[in-house]
Amino acid sequence: KAGVTQTPRYLIKTRGQQVTLSCSPISGHRSVSWYQQTPGQGLQFLFEYFSETQRNKGNFPGRFSGRQFSNSRSEMNVSTLELGDSALYLCASSLVKAMNTEAFFGQGTRLTVV
Amino acid sequence: GQQVMQIPQYQHVQEGEDFTTYCNSSTTLSNIQWYKQRPGGHPVFLIQLVKSGEVKKQKRLTFQFGEAKKNSSLHITATQTTDVGTYFCASYDYKLSFGAGTTVTVRA
């Protein structure tokens, strides 16, 4: 079966712009979580969605937001981009609620803010 | 939330040797998961441990969960070049919290 698909794979944006990233989970998976990965901070939890509801949110500013659609696809949006937002953004899906079982990660979106 | 600390941060291993990476917490963990991320890749699930004292093996990899459920280890025997990557432990407590990872390089 198809894995977790993230689009686009690479993005270059300018400071102050906004960006939307997309994640299509594995078919049948209803839990989707987003992570930011940087060399300095490692894997940081952004938020988690289950059945179109945000269940949990990490310690990121309000510029980071997300949503989940009825088909479980998820998007995350970052507004007013800053240089420090440059990172690999990873989406993970899980069969059951909230990641207490195996999480399947997508290839990630590499965002560069210049 | 549950915080996990991983040591060492870097592990340089001669091909054929064994090594161990450790994951520690100051609080009791509900479970521990291990992931591997190859250079340029994404984290891939290896295993989950739930029970106190649990030991699981996958070929040359041995995973252990401590009796007090506050630590875990990953031991790799006869290291191969295919073992290169970063190994993360993660614990679930309403979210998956990842350790900083152990980055493994192998000298042929």
Backbone of each chain as ProteinMPNN parsed JSONL, in Angstrom:
{"seq_chain_A": "KAGVTQTPRYLIKTRGQQVTLSCSPISGHRSVSWYQQTPGQGLQFLFEYFSETQRNKGNFPGRFSGRQFSNSRSEMNVSTLELGDSALYLCASSLVKAMNTEAFFGQGTRLTVV", "coords_chain_A": {"N_chain_A": [[0.84, -1.186, 0.0], [0.309, 2.356, -0.469], [2.602, 4.71, 0.937], [3.026, 7.346, 3.391], [2.456, 10.45, 2.003], [4.04, 13.417, 1.236], [3.803, 16.746, 0.153], [4.975, 19.909, -1.095], [8.22, 18.41, -1.913], [10.429, 20.01, -1.643], [10.957, 23.424, -0.823], [11.449, 26.862, -1.328], [11.285, 29.865, 0.287], [10.614, 33.339, 0.945], [11.441, 35.502, 3.638], [8.719, 36.552, 5.638], [6.768, 35.683, 3.923], [4.092, 33.262, 3.439], [3.411, 29.734, 3.874], [2.117, 26.624, 2.734], [1.912, 23.272, 3.578], [1.421, 19.896, 2.566], [-0.023, 16.758, 3.513], [-0.655, 13.419, 2.923], [-2.042, 10.776, 4.486], [-1.434, 7.239, 5.162], [-3.748, 5.059, 3.67], [-6.699, 4.65, 5.475], [-5.596, 5.373, 7.862], [-6.201, 7.534, 10.524], [-5.054, 9.281, 12.251], [-2.902, 11.988, 12.28], [0.203, 13.498, 12.586], [2.42, 16.284, 12.97], [5.827, 17.227, 12.634], [8.714, 19.198, 13.333], [11.967, 19.192, 12.153], [15.187, 20.013, 12.976], [18.754, 20.587, 12.862], [19.683, 21.606, 15.292], [17.595, 21.47, 17.199], [16.416, 19.012, 16.946], [13.789, 16.568, 16.644], [10.785, 18.06, 16.83], [7.569, 18.242, 18.184], [4.72, 19.389, 16.537], [1.794, 19.495, 16.029], [-1.155, 17.413, 16.379], [-3.652, 15.61, 14.701], [-6.856, 14.124, 14.692], [-9.5, 12.588, 13.2], [-10.339, 15.035, 12.007], [-10.039, 16.831, 14.063], [-8.033, 18.885, 16.094], [-5.974, 17.409, 18.351], [-3.772, 17.65, 20.002], [-1.194, 20.055, 20.737], [2.005, 21.369, 20.124], [4.745, 23.345, 21.478], [4.779, 25.794, 19.786], [4.729, 28.953, 18.05], [1.732, 30.899, 17.258], [1.836, 31.297, 14.554], [2.127, 28.955, 13.304], [-0.042, 26.654, 12.041], [-2.661, 24.249, 11.482], [-4.691, 21.81, 9.766], [-7.153, 19.231, 9.294], [-8.685, 17.215, 6.888], [-11.818, 15.661, 5.838], [-11.119, 13.342, 4.555], [-8.895, 12.563, 5.847], [-6.536, 13.685, 4.993], [-4.011, 16.122, 5.591], [-3.054, 19.488, 6.246], [-0.472, 21.872, 6.87], [0.184, 25.166, 7.88], [2.338, 27.908, 7.693], [2.695, 31.128, 8.667], [3.965, 34.431, 7.955], [6.82, 33.949, 7.564], [9.952, 33.154, 9.093], [13.57, 33.269, 9.232], [14.438, 31.272, 10.93], [12.571, 29.306, 10.614], [13.348, 27.568, 8.748], [13.655, 24.249, 7.947], [13.24, 20.645, 8.141], [10.12, 19.429, 7.579], [8.1, 17.061, 8.898], [5.586, 14.664, 8.435], [3.516, 12.362, 10.093], [1.655, 9.369, 10.162], [-0.817, 7.365, 11.797], [-2.461, 4.312, 12.627], [-4.251, 4.16, 14.738], [-5.708, 6.282, 17.254], [-3.671, 8.952, 18.141], [-0.854, 8.075, 18.098], [0.243, 6.061, 19.784], [1.033, 3.766, 18.841], [2.815, 2.216, 16.156], [4.286, 4.723, 14.18], [4.095, 6.091, 10.988], [6.212, 7.72, 8.901], [6.323, 10.392, 6.498], [8.286, 11.43, 3.61], [8.976, 13.992, 4.054], [9.023, 17.614, 3.926], [11.311, 19.831, 2.772], [11.95, 22.904, 3.879], [13.206, 26.0, 3.05], [13.993, 29.153, 4.171], [14.657, 32.303, 2.989]], "CA_chain_A": [[0.0, 0.0, 0.0], [1.08, 3.573, -0.573], [3.018, 5.253, 2.216], [2.638, 8.717, 3.669], [2.939, 11.322, 0.932], [4.122, 14.836, 1.572], [4.115, 17.628, -0.967], [6.047, 19.513, -2.009], [9.396, 17.871, -1.24], [11.346, 21.122, -1.378], [10.369, 24.757, -0.962], [12.245, 28.018, -0.94], [10.403, 30.996, 0.496], [11.243, 34.56, 1.449], [10.952, 35.968, 4.935], [7.465, 37.288, 5.592], [5.762, 34.953, 3.148], [3.459, 32.149, 4.12], [3.573, 28.482, 3.14], [1.207, 25.524, 3.088], [2.449, 21.95, 3.291], [0.359, 18.908, 2.516], [0.31, 15.396, 3.928], [-1.681, 12.396, 2.707], [-1.642, 9.617, 5.294], [-1.711, 5.911, 4.635], [-5.18, 4.816, 3.6], [-7.239, 4.052, 6.689], [-5.03, 6.031, 9.038], [-6.952, 8.742, 10.842], [-4.241, 10.165, 13.097], [-1.797, 12.627, 11.568], [0.985, 14.424, 13.411], [3.445, 17.048, 12.266], [7.044, 17.471, 13.388], [9.755, 20.02, 12.733], [13.275, 18.649, 12.453], [16.336, 20.879, 12.707], [19.967, 20.026, 13.478], [19.881, 22.062, 16.665], [16.484, 21.142, 18.101], [15.942, 17.642, 16.767], [12.4, 16.379, 16.217], [9.882, 18.774, 17.726], [6.163, 18.012, 17.887], [3.944, 20.593, 16.205], [0.412, 19.202, 16.404], [-1.704, 16.115, 16.005], [-5.062, 15.634, 14.334], [-7.585, 12.861, 14.604], [-10.875, 12.82, 12.747], [-10.514, 16.459, 11.69], [-9.922, 17.631, 15.276], [-6.691, 18.981, 16.643], [-5.985, 16.801, 19.667], [-2.667, 18.154, 20.811], [-0.381, 21.065, 20.08], [3.309, 21.573, 20.74], [5.081, 24.704, 21.891], [5.15, 26.626, 18.648], [3.89, 30.163, 18.005], [0.477, 30.818, 16.524], [2.074, 31.352, 13.105], [2.035, 27.573, 12.836], [-1.401, 26.152, 12.184], [-2.906, 23.089, 10.634], [-6.058, 21.306, 9.704], [-7.308, 17.91, 8.702], [-9.911, 17.11, 6.108], [-12.619, 14.463, 6.109], [-10.43, 12.162, 4.0], [-7.712, 12.445, 6.711], [-5.409, 14.491, 4.52], [-3.75, 17.236, 6.506], [-2.197, 20.59, 5.801], [-0.004, 22.792, 7.882], [0.455, 26.487, 7.333], [3.208, 28.779, 8.484], [2.571, 32.498, 8.169], [5.04, 35.368, 8.291], [7.994, 33.1, 7.711], [11.207, 33.671, 9.637], [14.709, 32.454, 8.829], [14.508, 30.123, 11.825], [11.583, 28.278, 10.252], [13.988, 26.636, 7.82], [13.692, 22.94, 8.616], [12.539, 19.535, 7.495], [8.812, 19.236, 8.213], [7.709, 15.667, 8.733], [4.236, 14.275, 8.788], [3.45, 10.946, 10.435], [0.287, 8.894, 10.354], [-0.955, 6.181, 12.641], [-3.751, 3.664, 12.438], [-5.15, 4.47, 15.844], [-5.604, 7.638, 17.778], [-2.605, 9.545, 18.923], [0.559, 7.709, 18.013], [0.836, 5.152, 20.76], [1.491, 2.595, 18.109], [3.781, 2.555, 15.119], [4.049, 5.917, 13.39], [4.685, 6.018, 9.655], [6.605, 9.067, 8.489], [6.524, 10.723, 5.102], [9.649, 11.81, 3.247], [9.227, 15.323, 4.559], [9.161, 18.793, 3.074], [12.474, 20.634, 3.165], [11.637, 24.325, 3.709], [14.302, 26.953, 3.227], [13.535, 30.543, 4.194], [15.804, 33.175, 2.684]], "C_chain_A": [[0.877, 1.239, 0.0], [1.414, 4.08, 0.824], [2.465, 6.642, 2.417], [3.263, 9.622, 2.608], [2.908, 12.771, 1.361], [4.494, 15.628, 0.327], [4.137, 19.072, -0.502], [7.223, 18.927, -1.235], [10.365, 18.985, -0.831], [10.627, 22.445, -1.64], [11.404, 25.803, -0.572], [11.309, 29.208, -0.868], [11.213, 32.166, 1.05], [10.644, 34.917, 2.798], [9.674, 36.777, 4.769], [6.373, 36.602, 4.789], [5.094, 33.888, 4.007], [3.6, 30.9, 3.256], [2.568, 27.46, 3.648], [1.823, 24.212, 2.645], [1.329, 20.933, 3.381], [0.866, 17.53, 2.897], [-0.878, 14.482, 3.674], [-1.272, 11.152, 3.468], [-1.899, 8.307, 4.561], [-3.224, 5.682, 4.684], [-5.667, 4.086, 4.85], [-6.696, 4.65, 7.972], [-5.759, 7.345, 9.284], [-6.174, 9.724, 11.704], [-3.063, 10.682, 12.289], [-1.109, 13.603, 12.509], [2.041, 15.1, 12.551], [4.617, 17.31, 13.207], [7.958, 18.396, 12.596], [11.093, 19.409, 13.132], [14.36, 19.62, 12.026], [17.557, 20.267, 13.371], [20.107, 20.405, 14.944], [18.826, 21.589, 17.648], [15.952, 19.725, 17.938], [14.516, 17.611, 16.255], [11.469, 17.012, 17.24], [8.432, 18.599, 17.256], [5.443, 19.337, 17.635], [2.49, 20.435, 16.627], [-0.021, 17.857, 15.866], [-3.197, 16.256, 15.751], [-5.612, 14.224, 14.299], [-9.017, 13.189, 14.265], [-11.198, 14.31, 12.659], [-10.389, 17.374, 12.906], [-8.473, 17.682, 15.731], [-6.722, 18.475, 18.077], [-4.929, 17.392, 20.584], [-1.846, 19.144, 20.012], [0.92, 21.221, 20.836], [3.539, 23.035, 21.04], [5.624, 25.531, 20.726], [4.235, 27.842, 18.614], [2.674, 29.973, 17.113], [0.634, 30.924, 15.016], [1.982, 29.952, 12.478], [0.609, 27.073, 13.083], [-1.585, 24.959, 11.257], [-4.374, 22.775, 10.575], [-6.044, 19.923, 9.093], [-8.659, 17.839, 8.025], [-10.614, 15.778, 6.37], [-11.979, 13.194, 5.54], [-9.107, 11.898, 4.723], [-6.476, 13.175, 6.191], [-5.249, 15.707, 5.421], [-2.879, 18.278, 5.822], [-1.682, 21.335, 7.012], [0.404, 24.086, 7.189], [1.389, 27.241, 8.275], [3.112, 30.17, 7.874], [3.766, 33.328, 8.622], [6.34, 34.616, 8.576], [9.207, 33.849, 8.244], [12.342, 32.742, 9.205], [14.798, 31.17, 9.643], [13.49, 29.04, 11.535], [12.155, 27.301, 9.24], [14.199, 25.302, 8.524], [13.124, 21.879, 7.688], [11.235, 19.339, 8.265], [8.31, 17.841, 7.857], [6.283, 15.455, 9.198], [4.267, 12.781, 9.099], [1.994, 10.545, 10.613], [0.294, 7.599, 11.157], [-2.357, 5.622, 12.487], [-4.746, 4.072, 13.513], [-4.891, 5.881, 16.334], [-4.274, 7.846, 18.471], [-1.314, 8.766, 19.095], [1.096, 6.785, 19.096], [1.099, 3.785, 20.151], [2.447, 3.095, 17.03], [3.354, 3.782, 14.331], [4.789, 5.782, 12.071], [4.958, 7.445, 9.184], [6.657, 9.197, 6.967], [7.967, 11.144, 4.884], [9.998, 13.213, 3.731], [9.221, 16.396, 3.489], [10.312, 19.609, 3.613], [12.176, 22.092, 2.844], [12.876, 25.166, 3.99], [13.743, 28.358, 3.14], [14.747, 31.447, 4.004], [15.424, 34.645, 2.857]], "O_chain_A": [[2.036, 1.193, 0.412], [0.639, 3.914, 1.766], [1.554, 7.071, 1.71], [4.466, 9.554, 2.355], [1.876, 13.286, 1.793], [5.372, 15.239, -0.444], [3.386, 19.431, 0.405], [7.213, 18.951, -0.004], [11.031, 18.898, 0.201], [9.807, 22.562, -2.551], [12.139, 25.634, 0.4], [10.622, 29.528, -1.838], [12.328, 32.004, 1.548], [9.469, 34.655, 3.056], [9.566, 37.596, 3.857], [5.191, 36.903, 4.952], [5.484, 33.651, 5.149], [3.874, 30.99, 2.059], [2.218, 27.437, 4.828], [2.209, 24.052, 1.487], [0.4, 21.086, 4.174], [2.017, 17.177, 2.644], [-1.982, 14.741, 4.155], [-0.261, 10.531, 3.138], [-2.5, 8.279, 3.488], [-3.887, 6.076, 5.643], [-5.125, 3.049, 5.233], [-7.267, 4.456, 9.045], [-5.918, 8.162, 8.377], [-6.587, 10.872, 11.869], [-2.319, 9.907, 11.688], [-1.759, 14.431, 13.147], [2.491, 14.556, 11.543], [4.439, 17.575, 14.396], [7.975, 18.382, 11.366], [11.33, 19.139, 14.309], [14.443, 20.003, 10.859], [17.426, 19.514, 14.336], [20.596, 19.612, 15.748], [19.135, 21.333, 18.811], [15.113, 19.288, 18.726], [14.082, 18.505, 15.528], [11.379, 16.554, 18.379], [8.12, 18.786, 16.08], [5.548, 20.277, 18.423], [2.011, 21.166, 17.494], [0.641, 17.249, 15.025], [-3.909, 16.933, 16.492], [-4.928, 13.27, 13.928], [-9.67, 13.972, 14.955], [-12.213, 14.771, 13.18], [-10.613, 18.579, 12.789], [-7.776, 16.667, 15.754], [-7.413, 19.04, 18.924], [-5.159, 17.606, 21.774], [-1.798, 19.092, 18.783], [0.929, 21.206, 22.067], [2.644, 23.865, 20.878], [6.795, 25.909, 20.709], [3.101, 27.783, 19.09], [2.592, 29.029, 16.327], [-0.315, 30.672, 14.274], [1.784, 29.808, 11.271], [0.13, 27.076, 14.217], [-0.77, 24.703, 10.37], [-5.193, 23.399, 11.25], [-5.072, 19.5, 8.466], [-9.654, 18.348, 8.541], [-10.075, 14.892, 7.034], [-12.274, 12.092, 6.002], [-8.293, 11.099, 4.26], [-5.472, 13.265, 6.897], [-6.224, 16.247, 5.944], [-2.079, 17.97, 4.939], [-2.35, 21.423, 8.042], [0.901, 24.084, 6.063], [1.233, 27.204, 9.496], [3.415, 30.36, 6.696], [4.479, 32.961, 9.556], [6.873, 34.652, 9.685], [9.455, 35.005, 7.9], [12.114, 31.583, 8.858], [15.18, 30.118, 9.129], [13.533, 27.969, 12.14], [11.51, 26.307, 8.909], [14.844, 25.237, 9.57], [12.605, 22.172, 6.611], [11.255, 19.108, 9.474], [8.125, 17.496, 6.69], [5.844, 15.996, 10.214], [4.973, 12.023, 8.434], [1.196, 11.308, 11.158], [1.275, 6.856, 11.183], [-3.315, 6.357, 12.248], [-5.924, 4.3, 13.239], [-3.975, 6.566, 15.88], [-3.823, 7.026, 19.271], [-0.729, 8.806, 20.178], [2.308, 6.734, 19.304], [1.349, 2.8, 20.846], [2.829, 4.265, 17.015], [2.216, 3.878, 13.873], [5.961, 5.406, 12.038], [4.047, 8.266, 9.084], [6.987, 8.25, 6.253], [8.765, 11.21, 5.819], [11.171, 13.577, 3.809], [9.392, 16.117, 2.302], [10.299, 20.031, 4.769], [12.151, 22.479, 1.676], [13.504, 25.045, 5.042], [13.096, 28.717, 2.156], [15.725, 31.373, 4.748], [16.257, 35.527, 2.646]]}, "seq_chain_B": "GQQVMQIPQYQHVQEGEDFTTYCNSSTTLSNIQWYKQRPGGHPVFLIQLVKSGEVKKQKRLTFQFGEAKKNSSLHITATQTTDVGTYFCASYDYKLSFGAGTTVTVRA", "coords_chain_B": {"N_chain_B": [[5.031, 16.484, 29.886], [6.604, 13.379, 28.818], [10.049, 13.254, 28.964], [12.861, 12.237, 27.134], [16.237, 11.284, 27.266], [19.073, 10.819, 25.259], [22.043, 8.923, 24.929], [25.168, 7.824, 23.549], [25.639, 11.025, 21.822], [26.955, 10.862, 19.435], [28.31, 8.08, 17.698], [31.044, 6.388, 16.735], [31.936, 3.684, 14.934], [33.864, 0.757, 14.423], [33.626, -1.331, 11.641], [32.066, -4.41, 12.163], [32.298, -4.379, 14.898], [30.594, -4.163, 18.124], [27.984, -2.06, 19.469], [26.258, 0.099, 21.814], [23.391, 2.092, 22.376], [21.775, 4.434, 24.491], [18.771, 5.27, 26.238], [17.253, 7.44, 28.393], [15.083, 8.345, 31.121], [13.658, 10.56, 33.545], [11.261, 10.024, 34.55], [8.674, 7.53, 34.833], [8.081, 5.617, 31.988], [5.44, 5.136, 29.646], [5.641, 3.671, 27.349], [8.184, 2.761, 24.95], [9.549, 3.682, 21.921], [11.535, 2.897, 19.073], [13.301, 4.396, 16.436], [14.814, 4.606, 13.174], [16.779, 6.747, 11.238], [17.98, 7.191, 8.151], [20.751, 8.879, 6.55], [19.593, 11.79, 4.984], [17.09, 10.76, 4.84], [13.887, 9.711, 6.214], [12.432, 9.208, 9.504], [12.133, 5.807, 10.426], [10.118, 3.37, 11.755], [11.248, 1.062, 14.178], [10.769, -0.597, 16.458], [8.541, -1.255, 19.248], [8.424, -1.095, 22.754], [6.792, -2.179, 25.649], [6.378, -3.497, 28.071], [7.699, -3.887, 31.396], [11.115, -4.649, 31.705], [11.191, -5.838, 29.24], [12.535, -7.518, 26.407], [13.497, -7.436, 23.087], [14.373, -8.805, 19.934], [15.8, -8.117, 16.768], [17.223, -9.564, 14.321], [20.443, -8.526, 14.209], [19.991, -6.591, 16.068], [19.22, -5.688, 19.374], [16.777, -4.837, 21.624], [15.941, -3.293, 24.68], [13.894, -2.783, 27.512], [13.918, -1.105, 30.539], [13.656, -2.417, 33.912], [12.396, -0.672, 35.664], [11.102, 0.874, 33.88], [12.22, 3.258, 33.055], [14.318, 3.53, 31.422], [15.947, 2.588, 28.36], [17.554, 0.519, 25.932], [19.474, 0.078, 22.945], [21.165, -2.356, 21.321], [23.612, -3.151, 19.028], [25.034, -5.716, 17.238], [28.051, -6.804, 15.614], [28.512, -4.623, 13.701], [27.469, -3.192, 10.622], [27.951, -1.498, 7.449], [25.482, -0.769, 6.606], [24.186, -0.038, 8.879], [24.525, 2.595, 9.367], [23.344, 5.798, 10.335], [20.857, 7.725, 12.127], [19.679, 6.948, 15.275], [16.735, 7.037, 17.008], [15.073, 7.238, 20.129], [11.755, 7.219, 21.379], [9.029, 8.365, 23.282], [5.651, 7.849, 24.157], [3.279, 10.126, 25.289], [0.569, 11.489, 25.245], [1.685, 12.689, 23.079], [4.252, 11.916, 20.727], [7.391, 12.019, 22.029], [10.598, 12.715, 21.139], [13.94, 11.544, 21.622], [17.221, 13.086, 21.363], [18.701, 11.642, 19.631], [21.095, 9.211, 18.428], [23.799, 9.433, 16.424], [25.216, 7.36, 14.119], [28.237, 6.367, 12.724], [30.201, 4.383, 10.526], [33.281, 2.772, 10.303], [34.919, 1.331, 7.698]], "CA_chain_B": [[5.222, 15.327, 29.024], [7.737, 12.518, 29.136], [11.275, 13.643, 28.283], [13.839, 11.176, 27.047], [17.6, 11.712, 26.958], [19.806, 9.757, 24.6], [23.498, 8.976, 24.901], [25.882, 9.06, 23.234], [25.1, 11.769, 20.695], [27.627, 10.315, 18.261], [28.963, 6.796, 17.896], [31.861, 6.003, 15.586], [32.139, 2.256, 15.168], [34.588, -0.025, 13.42], [32.789, -2.391, 11.075], [32.257, -5.696, 12.841], [32.226, -4.222, 16.352], [29.269, -3.974, 18.715], [27.805, -0.827, 20.238], [24.969, 0.265, 22.484], [22.908, 3.441, 22.603], [20.917, 4.41, 25.664], [17.689, 6.241, 26.324], [16.937, 7.546, 29.812], [14.057, 9.301, 31.534], [13.534, 10.729, 34.993], [9.921, 9.571, 34.919], [8.291, 6.223, 34.297], [7.572, 5.726, 30.618], [4.357, 4.201, 29.313], [6.213, 2.796, 26.33], [9.331, 3.326, 24.277], [9.654, 3.295, 20.525], [12.827, 3.188, 18.454], [13.248, 4.713, 15.013], [16.095, 4.812, 12.51], [16.711, 7.695, 10.129], [19.184, 7.166, 7.324], [21.101, 10.227, 6.064], [18.73, 12.273, 3.919], [15.817, 10.052, 4.842], [12.913, 10.021, 7.244], [12.437, 8.187, 10.553], [11.435, 4.559, 10.146], [9.843, 2.64, 12.995], [11.935, -0.218, 14.367], [10.135, -1.463, 17.448], [7.948, -0.636, 20.426], [8.491, -1.883, 23.976], [5.738, -1.725, 26.553], [6.427, -4.162, 29.375], [8.898, -3.776, 32.231], [12.092, -5.697, 31.472], [10.987, -6.465, 27.927], [13.666, -7.619, 25.487], [13.102, -7.89, 21.748], [15.502, -8.883, 19.012], [15.591, -8.084, 15.331], [18.498, -9.938, 13.717], [21.589, -8.088, 15.009], [19.567, -5.522, 16.976], [18.547, -6.106, 20.595], [16.144, -3.713, 22.313], [15.597, -3.641, 26.051], [13.178, -1.795, 28.33], [14.357, -1.329, 31.902], [12.689, -2.94, 34.876], [11.64, 0.462, 36.218], [10.513, 1.571, 32.734], [12.773, 4.607, 32.96], [15.414, 3.539, 30.472], [15.903, 1.603, 27.3], [18.81, 0.455, 25.192], [19.544, -0.595, 21.649], [22.49, -2.94, 21.149], [23.823, -3.686, 17.681], [26.221, -6.561, 17.162], [28.694, -6.952, 14.298], [28.035, -3.465, 12.94], [27.68, -3.17, 9.172], [27.806, -0.148, 6.877], [24.037, -0.497, 6.482], [23.686, 0.457, 10.166], [24.742, 4.043, 9.419], [22.133, 6.598, 10.458], [20.56, 8.234, 13.468], [18.711, 6.122, 15.992], [15.963, 7.817, 17.974], [14.052, 6.639, 20.967], [10.627, 8.124, 21.537], [8.04, 7.886, 24.236], [4.335, 8.431, 23.919], [2.503, 10.661, 26.41], [-0.329, 12.338, 24.433], [2.409, 12.966, 21.85], [5.539, 11.222, 20.682], [8.538, 12.871, 22.349], [11.801, 12.057, 20.653], [15.251, 11.896, 22.119], [18.033, 13.844, 20.401], [19.234, 10.693, 18.666], [22.507, 8.816, 18.371], [24.223, 9.341, 15.022], [26.2, 6.281, 14.001], [29.057, 6.254, 11.521], [30.898, 3.108, 10.522], [34.575, 2.743, 9.608], [35.064, 0.033, 7.017]], "C_chain_B": [[6.473, 14.543, 29.395], [8.943, 12.92, 28.287], [12.229, 12.467, 28.277], [15.183, 11.747, 26.598], [18.341, 10.545, 26.342], [21.306, 9.986, 24.695], [24.036, 7.712, 24.245], [25.224, 9.797, 22.071], [25.687, 11.245, 19.382], [28.311, 9.0, 18.632], [29.714, 6.451, 16.612], [32.309, 4.572, 15.823], [32.951, 1.638, 14.034], [33.658, -1.126, 12.928], [33.1, -3.713, 11.764], [32.167, -5.601, 14.361], [30.772, -4.068, 16.793], [29.19, -2.569, 19.327], [26.401, -0.788, 20.824], [24.649, 1.748, 22.603], [21.817, 3.381, 23.663], [19.903, 5.546, 25.644], [17.229, 6.271, 27.774], [15.873, 8.603, 30.081], [14.034, 9.408, 33.05], [12.168, 10.261, 35.486], [9.643, 8.206, 34.302], [7.634, 6.407, 32.934], [6.456, 4.715, 30.374], [4.817, 3.209, 28.248], [7.45, 3.455, 25.767], [9.344, 2.786, 22.852], [11.053, 3.667, 20.035], [12.635, 3.384, 16.949], [14.669, 4.85, 14.482], [15.881, 5.774, 11.348], [18.044, 7.648, 9.384], [19.495, 8.596, 6.879], [20.236, 10.629, 4.883], [17.363, 11.632, 3.891], [14.879, 10.519, 5.938], [12.934, 8.918, 8.299], [11.598, 6.982, 10.155], [11.325, 3.781, 11.455], [10.614, 1.322, 13.022], [11.152, -1.133, 15.291], [9.464, -0.634, 18.539], [8.056, -1.614, 21.593], [7.493, -1.303, 24.963], [5.913, -2.274, 27.975], [7.761, -3.947, 30.087], [9.828, -4.957, 31.959], [12.015, -6.364, 30.116], [12.26, -6.426, 27.097], [13.145, -8.143, 24.153], [14.327, -7.857, 20.846], [15.02, -8.819, 17.574], [16.958, -8.324, 14.7], [19.646, -9.48, 14.618], [21.229, -6.994, 16.015], [18.835, -6.116, 18.165], [18.064, -4.87, 21.338], [15.731, -4.174, 23.707], [14.898, -2.475, 26.725], [13.505, -2.104, 29.778], [13.248, -1.806, 32.824], [11.803, -1.837, 35.451], [10.945, 1.273, 35.126], [10.959, 3.029, 32.676], [13.94, 4.664, 31.985], [15.248, 2.413, 29.468], [17.26, 1.607, 26.604], [18.615, -0.269, 23.873], [20.982, -1.062, 21.475], [22.582, -3.534, 19.756], [25.115, -4.49, 17.676], [26.74, -6.602, 15.727], [28.238, -5.864, 13.331], [28.419, -3.559, 11.467], [27.486, -1.742, 8.661], [26.33, 0.226, 6.71], [23.431, 0.021, 7.779], [23.868, 1.96, 10.33], [23.402, 4.778, 9.479], [21.987, 7.124, 11.872], [19.444, 7.412, 14.078], [18.043, 6.976, 17.075], [15.137, 6.895, 18.86], [12.946, 7.681, 21.129], [9.64, 7.509, 22.511], [6.727, 8.594, 24.008], [3.679, 8.86, 25.232], [1.674, 11.783, 25.823], [0.344, 12.84, 23.167], [3.678, 12.147, 21.882], [6.652, 12.223, 20.947], [9.805, 12.116, 21.999], [13.033, 12.49, 21.428], [16.03, 12.592, 21.018], [18.673, 12.933, 19.356], [20.707, 10.387, 18.866], [22.864, 8.635, 16.906], [25.403, 8.389, 14.917], [26.917, 6.369, 12.669], [29.884, 4.984, 11.648], [32.183, 3.214, 9.714], [34.751, 1.355, 9.002], [36.425, -0.592, 7.27]], "O_chain_B": [[7.294, 14.999, 30.191], [8.876, 12.928, 27.058], [12.391, 11.781, 29.287], [15.259, 12.571, 25.686], [18.257, 9.418, 26.83], [21.779, 11.114, 24.557], [23.434, 6.645, 24.366], [24.344, 9.248, 21.408], [25.006, 11.192, 18.358], [28.822, 8.84, 19.741], [29.117, 6.25, 15.555], [32.988, 4.285, 16.809], [32.755, 1.949, 12.859], [32.981, -1.775, 13.725], [34.264, -4.083, 11.924], [31.982, -6.611, 15.04], [29.863, -3.875, 15.985], [30.213, -1.971, 19.658], [25.499, -1.514, 20.408], [25.527, 2.56, 22.895], [21.044, 2.426, 23.734], [20.153, 6.626, 25.108], [16.853, 5.237, 28.326], [15.773, 9.608, 29.378], [14.357, 8.449, 33.752], [11.946, 10.119, 36.688], [10.314, 7.793, 33.356], [6.749, 7.245, 32.759], [6.523, 3.578, 30.84], [4.42, 2.044, 28.259], [7.731, 4.61, 26.086], [9.171, 1.59, 22.619], [11.666, 4.62, 20.517], [11.909, 2.639, 16.291], [15.6, 5.163, 15.223], [14.932, 5.638, 10.576], [19.089, 8.018, 9.92], [18.596, 9.437, 6.835], [20.15, 9.9, 3.894], [16.558, 11.928, 3.009], [15.06, 11.592, 6.515], [13.4, 7.812, 8.027], [10.498, 7.12, 9.618], [12.312, 3.568, 12.158], [10.637, 0.572, 12.047], [10.897, -2.293, 14.966], [9.782, 0.54, 18.726], [7.811, -2.81, 21.438], [7.367, -0.085, 25.093], [5.625, -1.586, 28.954], [8.811, -3.839, 29.453], [9.403, -6.112, 31.978], [12.704, -7.354, 29.87], [12.975, -5.424, 27.086], [12.448, -9.156, 24.095], [15.197, -6.997, 20.98], [13.987, -9.382, 17.213], [17.756, -7.397, 14.562], [19.798, -10.02, 15.714], [22.103, -6.523, 16.744], [17.94, -6.945, 18.001], [18.845, -3.97, 21.643], [15.241, -5.288, 23.892], [15.269, -1.317, 26.529], [13.383, -3.251, 30.206], [12.062, -1.62, 32.55], [10.613, -2.043, 35.692], [10.269, 2.258, 35.424], [10.192, 3.916, 32.303], [14.493, 5.738, 31.746], [14.525, 1.441, 29.687], [18.013, 2.578, 26.683], [17.724, -1.103, 23.713], [21.909, -0.252, 21.481], [21.731, -4.326, 19.352], [26.168, -3.987, 18.07], [25.985, -6.456, 14.766], [27.655, -6.146, 12.284], [29.533, -3.95, 11.116], [26.929, -0.891, 9.354], [25.983, 1.406, 6.678], [22.286, 0.472, 7.788], [23.417, 2.536, 11.32], [22.454, 4.431, 8.774], [22.885, 6.981, 12.702], [18.396, 7.209, 13.465], [18.709, 7.554, 17.934], [14.576, 5.902, 18.397], [13.193, 8.883, 21.025], [9.448, 6.294, 22.551], [6.691, 9.787, 23.704], [3.541, 8.065, 26.162], [2.074, 12.944, 25.912], [-0.325, 13.359, 22.274], [4.129, 11.731, 22.949], [6.838, 13.168, 20.18], [10.052, 11.019, 22.5], [13.156, 13.645, 21.837], [15.569, 12.682, 19.881], [19.132, 13.404, 18.316], [21.462, 11.198, 19.402], [22.297, 7.781, 16.224], [26.444, 8.588, 15.542], [26.285, 6.436, 11.615], [30.224, 4.563, 12.754], [32.175, 3.688, 8.578], [34.733, 0.343, 9.704], [36.707, -1.681, 6.77]]}, "name": "protein", "num_of_chains": 2, "seq": "KAGVTQTPRYLIKTRGQQVTLSCSPISGHRSVSWYQQTPGQGLQFLFEYFSETQRNKGNFPGRFSGRQFSNSRSEMNVSTLELGDSALYLCASSLVKAMNTEAFFGQGTRLTVVGQQVMQIPQYQHVQEGEDFTTYCNSSTTLSNIQWYKQRPGGHPVFLIQLVKSGEVKKQKRLTFQFGEAKKNSSLHITATQTTDVGTYFCASYDYKLSFGAGTTVTVRA"}
